[in-house]
Amino acid sequence: MLKYLTEILGKPVYDPDGRRVARVMDAIAKQGGRLPTLTALFLKGKQREGWYSLEDAEIREDGIHLRAPLTSLENYKPSSDDMRLQRDILDKQIVDVHDYRVIRVNDVRLAACGDQHCVVGVDASLRALVRRSGLGAPVETLAKLIGKPLQSNLIAWDDVETLEPGSAGGGRIKLKVPHEKIARLHPADIADIVEQLTPQQRAEVMEALDVETAADTLEEMEDETAAEVMETLEETRAADILEEMDPDAAADVLADLSEERTEELLEHMEPEEAADVKELLAYGEETAGGLMTTEFIAIPTRMTAEQTIQRLRELAPKAETIYYVYVTDDDNRLVGVISLRDLIVADPETHISDVMVQNVRSVYTSDHADEVAHIISRYNLLAIPVVEEDGRLVGIITVDDMMERLLPPERRRRLPQVTVNDE
């Protein structure tokens, strides 16, 4: 029984009387069900060539046997649901959404599905290449003799994000609408995949994701790679993604772009979001100002514990911004801090000024990143406030952002994220 696409390609095609009339050049699998089903073959002969339905043929070990003369068969007309396996899949890059990687398909795995054949996976192994060369049997025998048998690298079709059928460009990655497989992955896993693609392929993947997922994915990338993606995206789309990102992450990406491209994207952003990012871009990368985010919670001293909790509900901040609630005076100078725990257990009518910690550890915007790391480590802080020389609170630096800077790139995504337990 035939198990692979390459065992069909090149096979002879026989008329009912046993005459060889053509060769198989490609195969179509119709999408729609869980597994694509083989529906047609492209046959090339001296007298005729074209697509023909498998209803008019039978796949056997020695080749394809037609149920009627080739010249009497009607041509099969490919539809939008049809995937051409040789053109669109074989030797192309596709996404393995189980192991979060981009692979080159060396063969397509087939299996019997009732009285039909289905595509059940792809093979990305050296073994598949050897099999295609026609030297499979002797090479595999030799490999076994030397104690290094060849292994298949089969990837189930359910774990594959395929090329869009009939896509132009010789096999560029194009996610199928509605691209459920990629979108369901964690942004860090999407980033792993995207970083393996060419710049053009990266842009196509990012264009296919919703804005929020695209923003989260960019934040998981190395800044230089994220900047390369931003260079290729259309201005409005790139600006929408930047607006969805944390200001510090957006600033890090823009810092690696050309000055002209940075100004172009800032102009397409909403004024408020653009202002936050511009503020961060003004600081050096190795300073506290360059590391901080402007997303934090600050409240005036006159508020009560109950009013503060209500304010948090209204703002619905991200978890990383509410490790601590900072307290400021009328001139926005930092005067205190209160943890979520102390805020929750405080009497609802108690003024924040009566329960806050006044001796707040902070850093100046001009302080070097190494000094920031030392203070966070020394005092076991989840976040540290950043102030100007006059004491005005302008941002915070979280411990996970600090650790991302200190760790080598290969370990950054393995960091556990510090979150607030809502239970």
Beta strands, then each sheet from edge to edge (+ up, - down):
strand 1: 12-14
strand 2: 20-30
strand 3: 37-44
strand 4: 49-53
strand 5: 57-60
strand 6: 63-66
strand 7: 82-84
strand 8: 93-96
strand 9: 101-104
strand 10: 107-113
strand 11: 116-123
strand 12: 154-156
strand 13: 160-161
strand 14: 298-300
strand 15: 324-328
strand 16: 334-339
strand 17: 363-364
strand 18: 383-387
strand 19: 393-398
sheet 1: 4+ 3- 2+ 1- 6- 5+
sheet 2: 4+ 3- 2+ 7-
sheet 3: 9+ 8- 13+
sheet 4: 10+ 11- 12+
sheet 5: 14+ 15+ 16-
sheet 6: 17+ 18+ 19-
end
